[in-house]
Structure formats: C-alpha cells, structure tokens
C-alpha cells in the first residue's frame, strides 16, 4: 500500500478538516503512510482553530486518482459530497456520524458510524482503543470540531459522549472549554465581507430526494437581520446556482448561534415540500424555525420524509 489520503466532505467545516487531521495522525501512529487533505479551503471558524493551535491547513485537492488509489473518508460517505473521482478509488475506511446513502464499494472496508454529534468524538474513541495519546494541538482541533458541530452542546445532535469527549480534549489542549468555544463560534459569524456566492458555499451539501436534488446551505450568525438584509441578492444567487448546477430546490438555513433558532430562505421547487416538512408557511420565501439548529437532524430527515410521500 502506498500513500493513503484522508479527507472530509466538500465545502469542509471544522469537523471535516479536524477529523481528517486527527484520523490521518492516528493512521500514521498505526504505521500507515497517511496524509490529511481537504476538498476546499478552511472557513473562518476553522482557520481560527488552526491558527489558535498552530496547525497548518491540509492541502486542497479536487481529484485524487492520479496521485493514489487508496483513501479514507471522514465526516461523510455520500459520493456526491466527496472527491470528484471517488468511483475510481479504493475506500479503505470511513468514520462518520451521518446517514449512510449513495455509498458502495467493491472491496471490504473498515466502517465506523455512530449517532453522535461529531466525527471527532468517534475518532477520540479510536485513539483510546489503540492506546495512543492525542497530541495537544490535534486535541484542540478535535475539540473545535465538537464545539462547531454541536454549537457548544446546544444542538439536538449533541450527546453526552460529545460533551465528555470535549471536556477530555479541552484538558489535553489546555484551554477553557466555554470561553474558547464561544470565541470559536463567533469567529465563524463574520459574514459581512463575503459575497452572496461565498456565503452559500461556506457550508453546503447536496442531497438526492426522490427524483430531485436539494441543496442545503447553512450559515451561523449572531444577527439574523444582518444576513436577511441581503435577501434579494441571496435568493438571486440561489436561483442562479440551481440553473448552473442542476439543483431543483435550494435552502439556506441561517442559524443564530446565541439564540439557537434559525430562519429559512427558499429558492426553487417544489416549495410545498418545505411547507409539508416543517409545518410552516413561506412568507416572502422565508420561514422562521424556532429551536432548529441542525441540518443533519432537524432539516434533512424531515425533508426526506416529505419527498418520500
């Protein structure tokens, strides 16, 4: 076996990059020639964490087959969220906390999926199972991933395992969990300098639902009004993205990380599935979703059910 590349999903968030760094390091400790790479540049929140703990961002790749045949996936499994040439590659391992869909391999593999709030929580278990200590810098990155994915434990995806892992990693990284966690989340809410296209691509994933393709983007903020002051431009950019990429429906979930509420902006069709999924009426293409912060648990399953009817 030659070089093994380890990476998270497209439009990587803090867990996609942090989990790749952590899992690649674990594989190196186990004797595998592994390298963490990324399918996009870090967002501001992720870069804040990398800078805080003195880590370099993984190099960005768009295709891999010309470089190696062997890969390991973290924080995703669906092929449409992965590297462009994934069907040519040999998947050796997957560590994930999402649904399993649109995934198949020709060969047996190691697959670890658990219903926790963050992939890095699972990877901490793997370090402990192999009696390997997490280096302080990587512990800080894994902590950042848990804080990000669980919105500092406010998300319904958060489990006690995530909380316990975060506390353990905070000790290893020598940081105060709550103060660092708030600083990290606030670092990811600096949206004013970004174009509409950049906002929509910060944290976005595509999902096949029935015979439609649904694009769901999420941005975090401390001021919903600041984002929706750009509503018309955002909606136009979403409609353009639908045409350019073949999306049928584009949803932008704008989440207030302080209040743990979200507002939804919708572009495309079938809009009635949004109404059905969340029991809301769209007013000016928007709907307020109190208590909704998780795309994985509070948006995707409900839409999938609605599209299946």
N, C-alpha and C positions, 0 to 999 in steps of 0.2 A: 504494500500500500504506500502510495506517495503522499503528497500534501493533501490534507483534508481542510476544506473551507467551511467555516461555521458562521451562520448568519440568521438574522431575523427577517421580518417581512418588509415589503416596500414601504416607503414613507415611514422610516423607522422612528419609533418613540423610544423613551428611555429604557423600557424593558427589552425591546428588540435589540438595542445596542448593548445594554448592560448584560443581558443574558448571554449574548454571543461572546462577549469578552470573558465572562465568568466560565462558560462551558468550554471554550477553547483552552483556557488556562487549565481547567480540570483535565481535559484530554491530554495536554502536554505532560501533566504530572503522571498520567497513566501510560505515557510512552508513545502517544500519537503525535505525529507531526501536524499539528492543527494551527490554523490561523483564523482569527475573527475578522470578518469583513462585513460590509454594510451595503444595503440596497438603496442608499440615499445618504445625504449629509445629515448630521445631527440637528435637531431643532434647538431653540434657545434654552429650553429646560435641560435637555440632555447635555448641551455644551457646558451649561453651568455646572452640572455634576462632574463632567470630565475635567474641567478646569479646577474645580474645588479639590478633587482628589489626585490631581497631577497625572491624568491619563491622556493618551493620545487617541483621537477618534480612529476607528478602523478605516482602512482604505475603502473607497466606494467601488463596487463592481456592478455591471449591468448584465453580463453574461459570463459563464464560467467554464463551459465545455472545452475551450481552447487552452485552459490553464490546468484543469484537473478533472477527474471523473467522479471523485468522492466528496460528498458534502454531508453536513449535519444541520438540521433545521432547529431553530428555537423560536418560541413565541408565535408560531404559525404552522399550518400544514396545508392549507388550501393552495392549490397550484397557481391560481390567478393572483395570489398575493405574494408570490415568490419570484425567484430569479427567472428571467425570460426563457432560458433554455433548460428549465428544470427537467423536462421529459427526457433529455439526453443524459441525465446524470444519475449516479448511483447514490441513493439516500441511505446512509449508514445508521442514522439516529434522528429521532425527533423528541424534543422536550417542549411541552406546550400546555396551555391551560384553556384553550378554546375548543369549540365544537370541532368534530372531525368531518370534513366534507371535501368532495372532489379530490380525493387522495388515493393513490395506489402506487405500488412498487412491484418490480419484477423479482426482487430478492427479499429474503427475510431481513429484518432490521430491529434495532432497539427502539422501542416506542414507550415514552413515559408521558402520560397525560393525567392531570389531576384537576379536580374542580376547585382550585384556589384562585386567589385574586391576582397572582403574578407568577410568571415563569421562574423568576429568580428565587421565589420561595421553594420551588421544586429543586432547583439547582443547589441550593444550600443543603437540602437533604442528601443529594448525591455526593457532595463533598464529605458530609459526615459519614455516609455509608461506606465511603472509601478511605476513611480516616485521614483525610487531607485537610489541612487548615487553610481557610480562605485568607489570602493576603489582605492587608488593611485597605489598600487602595481599591481592590476589587470588591471587598466587602462594602465600601462606601458606594460603589456603583450599583451593587445589588440592592442596597438599602434605598437608593434613589429610585430604582425601578419599582420597588414595592410601594413607596410613597406615591409615586406618579400614578401607578395603575389603580391604587385604592383610594386616591385623593386623600391621603393621610387618614386612612381607615374609615372614611365616610361612605365609600361606595358599597352597594349591596353585594358586590362580588367579594368583598373582604371577608376572610375567615380568621379564626383565632390563630391558625397556623401562620398566616401572613403577619399578624401582629407579633407573635412570638419570634418569627424569623427577623422582622425588622428590629426588634429590641436587641436580639443577639448580634445582628450585623452592625448596629449603631455602636455597640460596645467594642467590636473588633475594629471599627473605623474611627473610634474615639471622637464621636460627635454627639451633640444633644439631639435626640430624635425629633422632638417637636419644633424646636427653633430652626433646625436645619430643614426639616420638612416644609415648613411654611416658606422659607426662603426659596427652596426649590420650586414649589408650586407657583409662587409669584414671578419667578424668572420666566416661567412659561406663558405668562399672560401679557407680555409686551407685544401687542399686535399692531400698534399704530404705524410702524414703519413698513409693514408688509402689504404687498399688493393683494387684490382680491384672489387672484390665482394662487398666490403663495399661501394665503390663509386656507384655501380649500384643499391644499395639498399637504398641509402640515401633518395631519393625522387622518388619512382617508383610506378606506378599504372598499373593495367591490364585492358584492355578494350576488350569486345567481339565485333568483327566487322564482319558482315556476318557470315560465319562458321569458322572464325579464331579468335585466341586470340593474341592480340597485347599488348606487354609490352612496356611502355614508361617511361624511367627514365630521370631525369633532374638534372644536377649539375651546380652550379654557380661558376664562376671563374673570375679572373682579367687577366688571361693569357691563351688563348685557346691553344697555343703551349705547355704549360706545361702539359695539360691534354692529348693532342694527341701524345705526346712523348711516351705514354703508349698504343698507339692504338692497336697494335697486341695483347697485353695481355688483353685489354678490350674486343676486339672482341672475343677472345677465351672464356672469361668468359661469354659473352653474349650468345654464341653458346651453352655453357655448360648449362646455365640457361634454354635455350629453351628446351633442351633434358630433363632436370631434372623436369621441371615444366609444360611441355606441351605447351609452347608458340610457336606460329608459326613465329612471327616477333618481333624482339627486336630493339627498337630505343633508342639511348642515345642522348639527347639534351644537348649540352654543351653551356651554356649561359655566355657571357661576360657582367657582371653587369655594367661595366663602359661605354661600347660602345653600349649596347642594341642590340647586334647581337648574333646569335647562329650558331653552326656548328653541323651537324647531323652525327652520326655514326650508320650504319645499319647492322644488322645480322639476317639472316633467310630469309624466303619467305612469301608472294610474294613481291619482291622488286619493281616490276613495279608499285605497288600501291603508293609507296613513290614518284616515279618519276611523276606519274599522279597527286598526291595530291598537290605537291609543284612546279610543272613545272621545275624540275631540273634534271640533270643527275648525277648519282653517279660516283664519281671518287675515286678509292681505298676505296670503301664503305662509302665515305663521301660526304656531300653536305653542302655548306655554305648558310645560310638563313639570309640575311640582315634584320634587324628590327624585327626579330622573337624572342620573349622572353617568350611567354605564351603558355604552353602546352594546357591549357583549351580552349583558344580562337583561337590560331594560328596553332595548331597541330591536336588535336583530331577532331574538326569538319571537317577539310579538308580530313583527312584520312577516317573518317566515310562516307563522301560523295563518296570518291573514291572506297571504298569497296562496296558501295551500287549499283554501276554501273554494 
